[in-house]
Amino acid sequence: MDKVSAGYDQLTRFWLDTAPARGVVVRLDDSLTQAMQHHDYPEAVVTLLRQLAGAAALLASNLKQSAQVILQAQGTGDVPLLCVEATDALTFRLYASVREGAAVATDASLASMVAPDGHGRFVLTIAPTEGQPYQGIVALSQKNDDGETIDGSVARLLEDYLSNSQQTETRMWLRQDGDVMEAMLLERLPDSTDAATPAWNAVVAQAEHAFAEHFMPFPYAEWLQFTFVANDVKVHPAQAVKFACSCSIERVLNALKLVGEDELQPLIEEQGKIATRCEFCGKAYEVSAASFAELFRRNDALHPPGSQLLQ
Ligand SMILES: [Zn+2]
């Protein structure tokens, strides 16, 4: 049995014939280790990136076109940015920005590291390869009825967001064992009636129970049937999930173009080149003074002064 069929680094979509529910479950093993090996983050940051990677893979499996799901937690704390991107081809990459010298507690919550001031944002972007991106934003911290601040977990923030935006009950579970992350999304069928509520509640309880346990690699077709015992579980074929970075010298050059020649010229004069590193995979890129000059010469030739507004 190959690794994907055996349950490693794979995603399985499923539905229940006996309850108004469909779902997707994903397990990240070597892919997560590969994504993380380019970084050296505090443990709490690594844990949250793993959770975001599991969640992003689940959401990416629902994309109906060539697109990316980007999950970001943004604030002004010791970790002002956590970012995970996943594609419809089920590849993902991740990074965090951690302030130099920051001491992040091992058990730090998402909101406490990203935005201890309570003004953090959780941003979900769907960016199609062609067409306009769609963005949803929720607060990392919310007040309950008693006015107390509640810090949302990755699963809770996404559950609330998806339940509201899709107008159907959605639940998400995440669990980690060492370097391995497992995540599951369960969605109530939108057209299910009130009479189906007990059946929905029962499968939610079964999923809750399963995710409270430690886990082992297992072919998901069997694991799902075991988890949702007394239900008839139907599965789509397992799909591989991989770490992959889409960085390239072309993208680096495009980014430099956006920063602009005037801004970068002093750097070229001082160092004779621009050296940069991909934030996601650590790959080093170097742009020589000659290529830098060429980049903006080419740009000028294509877009003579005054023509920018016509682009
Ligand atoms: Zn890269």
Residues whose N, C-alpha, C, O or C-beta is under 5 A from the ligand:
A	BS01	ZN	C245 C247 C278 F280 C281 G282 K283
